[in-house]
Amino acid sequence: MVAQLSLGYSPCPNDTFIFYALTHGKTPCRHLQWGAPFLEDVETLNSWAINTRLDVTKLSFHALGHVQNNYTMLNAGAALGRGCGPLLITRPEQTTVPSSWRIAIPGKYTTAALLLKLFLPEHSKLLVMPFETIMEAINTGKADAGVIIHESRFTFQDHGLVCVQDLGEWWEKETNLPIPLGCIAARKNLGQQTIREIEEAIAASLRWAFAHPDACTGYIREHARELDERVISEHIKLYVNDFSLDLAETGQTAVQELLRRGKEAGLFTDPAVLNKAS
């Protein structure tokens, strides 16, 4: 019997949908014991992973490239797909070129930051801020543009902003691969048997959610920053898919390519070689 495992994931609808059953005793966890989960912004979880704080954690794939000595990616629980990438947005009256913009990003270790670097390799005027403040920063002139993620993808037009580049669409055209956004990772020192059980438990939790979506609604709304039912529904449909159950070969290839390009761009100090959990 292992000690209580510490677990962290974001309050975004895709994560609360995936983890509802696991954290509410709806599915068996075999030999696993879980402590109360930490629901934090993904960049907070990225930073915690740099310090190896949690046993099991949501991570941006960018952050994964920095922590592979201590964490291994799980095949279940990921956010990866097509048509779901971060958006580079600005004000409609913007006339200067992107290379001169002050661009807000939702965290140093986010995949959004990595994709912006790949898209605009010479750009250096970055403003790091919480993702939910980026649109206001653009509208008030604190930033010239920003890379938005999560619910902002569905609401930026309501704020009078326009999309300059869908970075996920750009990635898909460049690689012909789906865009890897975030994953669940486990500490390597838990051992392969425990890691496999964790992976199985997350997949079981997601299968339960697919079978009982209405049962998850209250928990999802309790933690969502955007309470509009349409936005919550679209968020889950966009970020939770077959890759969330199992990355499979296509997903693994996409992650490896993202890490390879990130290393080539000088973003990782350690070799970014994908470690499989099983």
N, C-alpha and C positions, 0 to 999 in steps of 0.2 A: 504494500500500500504506500503510495507516494504521499508526501505532505500536500497541503492545500496549494493549488497552482494559482498564481496571480495572472489575471487576464485583463487586457485593455483593448478597447475598440472605440470607434468614434460614435457620437450621438446621431450620425446621419442615418436616414431611413434604411439604406441598404445594409448597414451593419446591425442595426437593432432588429431588422427583419431576420437576418441570418442567425443571430445569437439569442433570440427570444426563447426558443425551446430549450437550448442548452442551459441558460441561466434561470429558467423557471421550472426545472424538473420535469419537462415534458418528454425527454428522451433519456434512455439509460446511458451512463458514462463509464460503465464497467468499473475499472479500478481507479478512476480519476476522482479527485476531490477539488472543488473550485472555491476560491475565496470570492468575496463580493467584487464584481467587475468594476474597473475604472473606465468611465466614459469621458474621453478627452478628445480635443481636436487632434487630427492626425499629425500635425507638426509637433504637438506636445509629445505624442507617442513616439514620433521619430527621434526626438531629442532624448527621451527616456531610454530608447533602445541603444543609443550611442553609449549610455552609461549602464547598459544591461540591467535595467531596473525590473522588468517584468518577465515572467516565464513564457507567456504567450501573448502576442501583441499584433495589432493591426500596424502595418507599415506602408509607407509609400515605396514603390519599387526603387525610386532613387535612393531612399535611405537604406534599402536592402544592400545596395552596393557598398555601403560603408560599414555594415555590421556582420558580414558573413563569417567572420572568425568566431562569432558567438551565437549567431542565429541561423536557422535553416528555414527556408520557405516551405509552407505546406501547400499541397495541391488543392485543398478545399478552402473556401472563404474569400477568394480573390475577387477584385473588381478589374475586369479585363474584357474588352469587346470592341465592337465597331460603332462609330458614330457617337462616342461617349467621351471624347477627349476634352481637355481644357480649352478655353476660348481666350484669345487675345482681343480685348475690347478697348474702345476709346470713345470720346465724344464725337458726334457726327461732324462738327465743324473743324476737327483736327486737320491741319494742312501740312505739318512738318513730317519728315520721314521717320520711320520707326527707330532707326539707329540713334536718333537724338532724343528719344523719349525717355522720361523717367517712368519706368514700368514697375508697377506694384506686383509682387508675387506672394502667394499664400504660404510662404515658409521656405527656408534655405534648402531643406531636404525633400521637398515635395517633388513628385514627378512632373508637376507643372513647371517648376523651375528648371528641371533637366531638359524638358522639351523646348522651353524657350531658348536655352543655351544652344541646343542643336539647331533650332530654326534661325536664330540670330547669333551666331557664334562670336561676333565682334562686339556685341552690345554689352555694356557694363554698368549702366545707370539703373540699378535695382533698388527697390524699396520693399523691404520685408515687412509684412503686416498680416493680421488675422484675415482669413478669407472673407469674412462677412463684412469687413470694413472697406474692401477694395472699391466697390462701386461708388460709395460716398466719396472716397478719396479722389476718384476721377472727376466726379461732378463738382467738387469744391476746388479743383485745381491743384490739390496736393500731389497728384500723379497725373501724367499725361495719358497713361494707358494702364491696363492691368490684365493679369491672367487669372481668370475666374474658374472655380471648380464647384462641385456639389450643387446645391439648390440654385446658386446664382446663374447657372446655365439656363434655367427656365424663366428667370425674372429680369435679366439685364435690360431687355427691351422696354420693360415697364419703367425703367429708370432713364429712358431716353438715350441709351448707349447703343453702339453698333459694333458688330463683330468684324475685326480686321482679318483674323485668321483662325480657323478651327485647327488647333495644333494636332488633334487626333486625326483629322482628315489629312493633314499634311504628312503625318507619320505613316498612315495607311498607304498613301500614294508613293511614298519613299521606299517602303519595305514590303508592301503587299501583305502585311501582318496586322492582326488586331492590336489595339493600343493597351499596354499593361499600365494600370494606374496604381493599384494597391494590393497587398497580400496579407495573409496571416503568417506569422513566423513564430517558431518555438526555439527556446534555448537548446543548443546542441547537447549540453551536459545533462539534459533530462534522459537521454538514452533513446535508442531507436524504437524500442517497444513502446515506451510512453508516448513518443512523438507520433507513432502510427495510431495509437489509440486516440490521441488528441485530434488528429486529422479525421479519423472515422467519426468522432463525436461531433465535429463541426459539420461534416457532410450530413449526418443524421439530423442535426438541428435544422439545416436548410431544407432537407426533404420534408420535415414536419411542417415547416413554414409554408412551403409550396402547397401542402395538402390542407393546411388550416390558416389561410392568409388573414381571415377576419379576426382570429384569436390574437394576432400580433398587433392589431391596430392601436389599441390603447397604449401599449408600451412604446410604439413608434412615435405616436403623437406626443407622448409625455416628454420625449427628448428632442424632437425635431425643432429646428430653428424656424423653418417655414411651415406653417400649419395648414396651408391650403391643401385640401384633399387631392386636387388634381396634381399639384406639384409633388406631393408625397408619392402618389401612385406612379407618376412618370419617372420619378427618381429611382424607385425600386425596379421598374421595368427596364430602365436603361443600364443600371449597374449590377443587377443580379441576373445571371443567366447560366447556361450550361457550364461555362468556364468557372463559375463560382462553385459548382459541385466538383469539378475535376478540370484542372488546367489542360490535361492531356498533352499530346505532342505539339500541337499548334501553339497552345499557350506557353509551354516551356520554351519553344523556339522564339516566340515574341519577347519573352522576358530576357532570354540570353542575348538577343540582339540589342535590346535597350541597354543592358548592362555593358555590352561590348562598346556601343557607341558612347556611353557615358564615360567609360574608361579612356577611350580614344580622345574624348574632349577634355581630358584632364580633371574630371570631377571626382575620381576615386584614387586614393593613395594606395589602397590594397588591390590585389588582383580581383577583378569582378567576375568570378567564375561561379556559375550557378550550382548551388548545392541542393540536391533533391532530398526530400524528407524520407523517401522510401524507395 
